[in-house]
Amino acid sequence: DVLLFPGFDELDAIAPFEVFHNATLRGAAFEARYVAAPSTGEIVAAHRSRLNCDAKLGSGPRPDVICSQT
């Protein structure tokens, strides 16, 4: 899971998602998805990019890894 929140830095979210997604395409046994807290929907990033989240943080199966910026 890659955690999004209002004002997130685009590079900090998109780069890990791309790496995980490419690994999945090459046979890795996991799924990359964007998650948000407290709700899903459109999240506006620091430089006004807009991403839609796949799920709410804590929903679905427990992720092996959560990527978030500090």
Stockholm file with secondary structure:
# STOCKHOLM 1.0

chainA/1-70         DVLLFPGFDELDAIAPFEVFHNATLRGAAFEARYVAAPSTGEIVAAHRSRLNCDAKLGSGPRPDVICSQT
#=GR chainA/1-70 SS CEEECTTCCHHHHHHHHHHHHHHHHTTCSCCCCEEESSCCSEEECTTSCEEECSEETTCSSCCSCCBCCC
#=GC SS_cons        CEEECTTCCHHHHHHHHHHHHHHHHTTCSCCCCEEESSCCSEEECTTSCEEECSEETTCSSCCSCCBCCC
//
